[in-house]
Amino acid sequence: MARSITRRQFTGILSAAPLAVPFFTQRALSQDVSPARRCSSLAVDGDRARFYLEGLSQPVKLFVISDTHLFRDDQRGEPFRQYSERMAGAYHRTTDIHTGNPTDPETALAATLEKAKKYAPDALVLLGDMVSFPSEAGVEWLVEKLNETGLRWYYISGNHDWHYEGLPGSEIELRGQWAPKRLGPLYHGENPLMYAVDIKGVRLLMIDDSTNEILPEQLEFFRTKAALGQPMILGMHIPLYAEGRDLGFGCGHPDWNAQHDHVWEIERRERWPETGHSATTLAFRREVLAAPNMLGVVTGHIHQKSLDIIGGTPQFVVPMNAAGGYLQVEILPSGNRGE
């Protein structure tokens, strides 16, 4: 049986034990929040998270995947071998987190998509690093497998999806070039930086923070969508900073700066700024966590399953799909306790 604790009592890594978190907060209760925006509780059991939402007319089911790190390539990638070599050699063999058996990214994804089909979600949510570098062959194979499921998917990129290591240019410039050029088939024509979809009364926001930073137009987009008052789930690749977490939680982290950037030479990219995050990125983090209609944030990037309650807002990190990881998210009308 799941035990109940207050959100103020819970901070830290999601354990293997079942967990139920009452979801009323001082922030939400002290403001004029309509019943349609209010989540009465959050229950977490293994690979399943359930939000119970007042005023919701029908259940919403999401199946969330991140960090498959596909490395498939072909002759079209030959001119870019010097930029893809390191990541092309990564994650060839992994260990399935559910069975303990050896696996690999393609096998793990295929098995995960079979689970997704059985779960029959309203949407498959892909949170980046689906490929380890912008390989045309990798993206084509991924799109083929996604199409075979018959499911609708929504994708936002991770830092590896568009990054050819050592290619000259800033991260913003390189993302602006390679995300639409190579990852375009994954977006269904949506803006690669940000878009929103409404799913049976819940708004799914997909925002690209794969440079660890937020652009002014992304902040304005968030403000506009949040002001409409619908209950929201935010999907990004890199987690928002949570107290006590390392730089893997790099969106808004106070130590994100050149002094603490120890892998820029390995990843062959520009070093983080001396001055740290932009004011826009810090404002974005504050406003996401303050939005009364924000149900929760789902992210990837660090490859390990976790849950943090940040100022009353839950943030999930989905375990690495290259090892079979995923997260089922259900938003259910309050009073519906069915399995």
C-alpha positions as CSV (number, residue, x, y, z in Angstrom):
1,M,0.0,0.0,0.0
2,A,1.2,3.5,-0.8
3,R,2.0,5.7,2.2
4,S,1.1,9.4,2.3
5,I,3.3,12.3,3.2
6,T,3.1,16.0,2.7
7,R,4.9,17.6,-0.2
8,R,6.9,19.6,2.3
9,Q,8.2,16.4,3.8
10,F,9.3,14.9,0.5
11,T,12.4,16.0,-1.3
12,G,14.9,13.8,-3.0
13,I,15.3,10.7,-5.1
14,L,12.3,8.5,-5.9
15,S,12.9,5.2,-4.1
16,A,11.7,1.8,-5.2
17,A,9.0,1.8,-2.6
18,P,5.5,3.0,-3.6
19,L,4.8,6.6,-2.7
20,A,1.7,8.8,-2.6
21,V,2.1,12.6,-2.2
22,P,-0.8,14.8,-1.3
23,F,-0.8,17.7,-3.8
24,F,-2.3,20.7,-2.1
25,T,0.2,23.4,-1.5
26,Q,0.2,26.7,0.3
27,R,0.8,28.4,-3.0
28,A,-2.2,26.8,-4.7
29,L,-4.5,27.2,-1.8
30,S,-3.7,30.8,-1.2
31,Q,-4.6,31.9,-4.7
32,D,-7.8,32.0,-6.6
33,V,-7.3,28.7,-8.4
34,S,-10.3,27.2,-10.2
35,P,-11.1,23.5,-9.4
36,A,-10.1,22.6,-13.0
37,R,-6.5,23.6,-12.1
38,R,-6.2,21.9,-8.8
39,C,-4.5,18.5,-8.3
40,S,-5.6,16.8,-5.1
41,S,-2.9,14.2,-5.0
42,L,0.0,12.5,-6.7
43,A,0.7,8.8,-6.5
44,V,3.9,7.2,-7.7
45,D,4.5,3.4,-8.0
46,G,7.5,2.2,-9.8
47,D,7.2,3.3,-13.5
48,R,3.8,4.8,-13.0
49,A,2.7,8.3,-11.8
50,R,-0.9,9.3,-11.2
51,F,-2.2,12.8,-10.8
52,Y,-5.7,13.2,-9.4
53,L,-7.2,16.4,-10.8
54,E,-10.4,18.1,-9.8
55,G,-12.6,19.1,-12.7
56,L,-11.1,16.8,-15.3
57,S,-13.8,15.1,-17.3
58,Q,-11.8,12.1,-18.6
59,P,-8.4,10.4,-18.0
60,V,-5.3,11.4,-19.8
61,K,-2.5,8.9,-20.4
62,L,1.1,9.7,-21.4
63,F,3.9,7.3,-22.0
64,V,7.3,9.1,-21.6
65,I,10.6,8.1,-23.0
66,S,14.0,9.8,-23.0
67,D,17.7,9.0,-23.7
68,T,17.5,6.0,-26.1
69,H,20.9,7.1,-27.6
70,L,20.5,5.3,-30.9
71,F,23.9,5.2,-32.8
72,R,22.8,3.8,-36.2
73,D,24.5,5.5,-39.1
74,D,25.3,4.9,-42.8
75,Q,27.4,6.3,-45.6
76,R,25.6,9.7,-45.4
77,G,27.3,10.2,-42.1
78,E,30.8,9.6,-43.5
79,P,31.6,13.4,-43.9
80,F,30.8,13.9,-40.2
81,R,32.7,10.9,-38.7
82,Q,35.2,13.2,-37.0
83,Y,32.3,14.9,-35.1
84,S,30.3,11.8,-34.3
85,E,32.9,9.2,-33.5
86,R,32.8,9.5,-29.6
87,M,29.1,9.3,-29.3
88,A,28.8,6.7,-32.0
89,G,30.8,4.4,-29.8
90,A,28.7,4.9,-26.7
91,Y,25.9,2.8,-25.3
92,H,26.4,-0.2,-27.6
93,R,25.7,-2.5,-24.8
94,T,23.5,-1.7,-21.8
95,T,21.7,-3.6,-19.0
96,D,17.9,-3.7,-18.9
97,I,16.8,-2.0,-15.7
98,H,13.8,-4.3,-15.3
99,T,15.3,-7.7,-16.1
100,G,19.1,-7.2,-15.5
101,N,19.7,-8.8,-18.9
102,P,22.1,-7.4,-21.5
103,T,20.5,-5.2,-24.1
104,D,21.2,-2.4,-26.5
105,P,19.4,0.8,-27.5
106,E,17.5,-0.5,-30.5
107,T,16.4,-3.6,-28.6
108,A,15.4,-1.6,-25.6
109,L,13.4,0.9,-27.7
110,A,11.6,-1.9,-29.6
111,A,10.6,-3.6,-26.3
112,T,9.5,-0.2,-24.8
113,L,7.3,0.6,-27.8
114,E,5.6,-2.8,-27.4
115,K,4.8,-1.8,-23.8
116,A,3.6,1.6,-25.0
117,K,1.2,0.0,-27.5
118,K,-0.3,-2.2,-24.7
119,Y,-0.6,0.8,-22.4
120,A,-2.5,2.6,-25.3
121,P,-1.6,6.2,-24.2
122,D,-3.1,9.4,-25.6
123,A,0.4,10.5,-26.5
124,L,3.9,9.1,-26.6
125,V,6.2,11.8,-25.2
126,L,9.9,11.8,-26.3
127,L,12.2,14.0,-24.2
128,G,15.4,14.0,-26.3
129,D,18.7,12.2,-26.8
130,M,16.8,9.7,-28.8
131,V,19.9,9.6,-31.1
132,S,23.4,10.2,-29.9
133,F,24.3,12.5,-32.8
134,P,22.2,13.9,-35.7
135,S,22.3,10.8,-37.9
136,E,19.9,10.7,-40.8
137,A,19.9,6.9,-40.6
138,G,19.2,6.9,-36.8
139,V,16.3,9.4,-37.2
140,E,14.8,7.5,-40.1
141,W,14.9,4.2,-38.2
142,L,13.4,5.9,-35.1
143,V,10.5,7.4,-37.2
144,E,9.8,4.1,-38.8
145,K,9.5,2.4,-35.4
146,L,7.4,5.2,-34.0
147,N,5.0,5.0,-37.0
148,E,4.6,1.3,-36.6
149,T,3.1,1.8,-33.2
150,G,0.2,3.8,-34.5
151,L,0.6,6.2,-31.6
152,R,0.7,9.9,-31.8
153,W,4.1,11.2,-30.5
154,Y,5.5,14.5,-29.4
155,Y,9.2,15.2,-29.4
156,I,11.6,17.8,-28.0
157,S,15.4,17.5,-28.5
158,G,18.2,16.7,-26.1
159,N,21.7,18.0,-26.2
160,H,23.1,15.0,-28.2
161,D,20.3,14.9,-30.8
162,W,21.6,17.9,-32.7
163,H,25.3,18.0,-31.5
164,Y,28.2,17.1,-33.8
165,E,31.1,17.3,-31.3
166,G,33.8,19.7,-32.4
167,L,31.7,21.4,-35.2
168,P,32.4,25.1,-35.0
169,G,29.7,27.4,-33.6
170,S,27.8,28.1,-30.5
171,E,25.3,25.6,-29.1
172,I,22.4,27.9,-30.0
173,E,23.7,28.3,-33.6
174,L,24.4,24.5,-34.0
175,R,20.9,23.6,-32.5
176,G,19.3,26.1,-34.8
177,Q,21.0,24.5,-37.8
178,W,20.9,20.8,-37.1
179,A,17.6,20.3,-35.2
180,P,15.4,21.3,-38.1
181,K,17.9,19.9,-40.7
182,R,18.1,16.4,-39.3
183,L,15.4,16.1,-36.6
184,G,12.6,17.7,-38.6
185,P,10.6,14.4,-39.2
186,L,10.2,14.1,-35.4
187,Y,8.4,17.4,-34.9
188,H,5.3,17.0,-37.1
189,G,5.9,20.5,-38.3
190,E,5.9,22.1,-34.8
191,N,8.5,24.7,-33.8
192,P,11.6,22.8,-32.6
193,L,12.1,25.3,-29.8
194,M,8.6,25.2,-28.2
195,Y,5.1,24.1,-28.8
196,A,1.9,23.1,-27.0
197,V,-0.8,20.4,-27.6
198,D,-4.1,20.0,-25.8
199,I,-4.9,16.5,-24.8
200,K,-8.4,16.0,-23.4
201,G,-8.3,19.1,-21.2
202,V,-4.6,18.9,-20.2
203,R,-2.0,21.1,-22.0
204,L,1.3,19.4,-22.8
205,L,4.1,22.0,-23.2
206,M,7.3,20.9,-25.0
207,I,10.2,23.3,-24.5
208,D,13.8,22.8,-25.7
209,D,16.3,23.5,-22.9
210,S,19.0,21.3,-24.4
211,T,21.6,24.1,-24.2
212,N,20.8,24.4,-20.4
213,E,19.4,27.8,-21.2
214,I,16.0,29.3,-22.1
215,L,15.6,31.9,-24.8
216,P,13.4,35.1,-24.4
217,E,10.8,33.8,-26.9
218,Q,10.5,30.5,-25.0
219,L,9.9,32.4,-21.8
220,E,7.2,34.5,-23.4
221,F,5.7,31.4,-24.9
222,F,5.5,29.8,-21.5
223,R,3.9,32.9,-20.0
224,T,1.3,33.1,-22.7
225,K,0.3,29.4,-22.3
226,A,0.4,29.4,-18.5
227,A,-1.9,32.5,-18.5
228,L,-4.7,30.5,-20.2
229,G,-5.2,28.6,-17.0
230,Q,-5.4,25.0,-18.3
231,P,-3.7,22.3,-16.2
232,M,-0.2,21.8,-17.7
233,I,2.5,19.2,-17.9
234,L,5.9,20.5,-19.0
235,G,8.3,18.3,-21.0
236,M,12.0,19.2,-21.4
237,H,15.2,17.3,-21.7
238,I,17.4,18.9,-19.0
239,P,15.9,19.0,-15.5
240,L,15.3,22.2,-13.7
241,Y,17.7,22.9,-10.8
242,A,16.5,21.2,-7.6
243,E,18.2,22.0,-4.3
244,G,21.0,19.5,-3.5
245,R,21.2,18.2,-7.1
246,D,24.3,18.3,-9.2
247,L,24.8,20.1,-12.6
248,G,22.9,17.4,-14.4
249,F,19.9,19.4,-13.2
250,G,21.4,22.2,-15.2
251,C,18.4,24.5,-16.2
252,G,18.7,27.3,-13.6
253,H,21.5,25.7,-11.5
254,P,23.4,28.3,-9.5
255,D,26.8,26.6,-10.3
256,W,26.2,26.5,-14.0
257,N,29.1,28.6,-15.2
258,A,32.6,28.3,-16.8
259,Q,34.2,27.5,-13.5
260,H,32.2,24.3,-13.1
261,D,32.1,23.2,-16.7
262,H,34.5,20.2,-16.6
263,V,33.4,18.4,-19.7
264,W,33.4,21.1,-22.4
265,E,36.7,19.8,-23.9
266,I,35.5,16.2,-23.9
267,E,32.2,17.2,-25.6
268,R,34.2,19.6,-27.9
269,R,31.8,22.5,-27.5
270,E,32.0,26.1,-26.3
271,R,32.5,26.5,-22.6
272,W,29.6,27.7,-20.4
273,P,29.5,31.5,-19.8
274,E,31.6,32.9,-17.0
275,T,28.6,34.7,-15.7
276,G,26.3,31.6,-15.6
277,H,22.7,31.6,-16.5
278,S,20.9,34.3,-18.3
279,A,18.2,36.3,-16.4
280,T,15.7,34.7,-18.8
281,T,16.6,31.2,-17.7
282,L,16.4,32.0,-14.0
283,A,13.0,33.7,-14.6
284,F,11.7,30.7,-16.5
285,R,12.6,28.4,-13.7
286,R,10.9,30.6,-11.1
287,E,7.8,31.0,-13.2
288,V,7.4,27.3,-14.0
289,L,7.6,26.5,-10.3
290,A,5.2,29.3,-9.4
291,A,2.5,28.5,-12.0
292,P,-0.6,27.4,-10.1
293,N,-1.8,25.3,-13.0
294,M,1.5,23.4,-13.5
295,L,0.9,19.8,-12.6
296,G,4.4,18.7,-13.0
297,V,7.6,18.6,-15.1
298,V,9.0,15.5,-16.9
299,T,12.6,15.4,-18.1
300,G,15.5,13.1,-19.0
301,H,19.2,13.7,-19.5
302,I,20.7,12.3,-16.3
303,H,19.7,8.7,-17.1
304,Q,18.6,7.9,-13.5
305,K,15.0,7.8,-12.3
306,S,14.3,10.5,-9.7
307,L,11.5,12.7,-8.3
308,D,12.0,16.1,-6.7
309,I,9.3,18.3,-5.2
310,I,10.5,21.8,-5.9
311,G,8.5,24.5,-4.1
312,G,5.4,22.3,-4.4
313,T,5.9,21.2,-8.0
314,P,6.9,17.6,-8.8
315,Q,9.7,17.0,-11.3
316,F,10.3,13.6,-12.7
317,V,13.5,12.4,-14.4
318,V,12.7,9.4,-16.7
319,P,15.3,6.6,-16.5
320,M,17.4,6.0,-19.6
321,N,15.5,4.2,-22.4
322,A,18.7,2.7,-23.7
323,A,18.4,0.5,-20.7
324,G,14.6,0.0,-21.0
325,G,13.5,3.0,-18.9
326,Y,10.1,4.8,-19.3
327,L,7.4,6.5,-17.3
328,Q,3.7,6.1,-17.5
329,V,1.8,9.3,-16.5
330,E,-1.9,9.3,-15.8
331,I,-3.9,12.4,-15.1
332,L,-7.2,11.2,-13.6
333,P,-10.4,12.9,-12.4
334,S,-10.4,13.1,-8.6
335,G,-12.4,10.3,-7.1
336,N,-11.2,7.8,-9.7
337,R,-9.1,5.3,-7.8
338,G,-9.4,2.5,-10.3
339,E,-6.4,0.5,-11.4
